[in-house]
Amino acid sequence: MAKFKIPSIPSTVNKTIRFPNNIVEDVETAIKGKDCTFSAFVIAAVKMALDDLNETDK
């Protein structure tokens, strides 16, 4: 399994989603001082989750 890497800013589409406050705080702590936005981090995490699900289905 691939190790999660904090991404650079990719092209994105605007979506609205609600997060629990503690998740927002944890993500902001993880990306502090990095060249990464909250959205880029969440996109990478969701992509990794989808990849994991696809591997599980095989």
N, C-alpha and C positions, 0 to 999 in steps of 0.2 A: 504494500500500500504506500502511496506517495505521501511525503511529509508536507503538511500545510505550510505555504509560504505567503507572507503578506504581500499583496500585489501592488503594482503601480496603478495609476488611474486609467481604467479602460473606458471606451465609449459606452454610454448607458442610455436607458429610457427611464423617464420619471414614473415612479409608482409610489403609492402611499401605503405604509404598513405600520402597525403599532407593535412596539417592543416593550417588554417589561423593563422598568427602570434599571434593575440590576444587570440585565443583559447589555443595555446601552452603556452603563458605567464600565463593565468588563471589556467591551469592545473598545471604548475610548481609551482605556488604560493600555490595552494591547497595541494600539496604533500610535500612541503618544510618541512624538519625535520621529515618526516614520513618514515616508513619502506615500501615504495611503489615506484615503477618505473612509468614512464610516460605510458609505455605499459600496465602495470597492471591496472592502473587507467582507461585507455581507454577501456580495455577489460571488466572491471566491469560495466562501464557506458553503453557500447553497450549491454551487457547481460541484464541489467536492462531495457533498451529501448525495447529489444526483448520480455522480459517478459511482459512489459506493453502492447505491441502490441498484444501479445497472449491473454491477459486478455480482451482487447478491442474487439477482434474478437469473443469472447464467447458470 
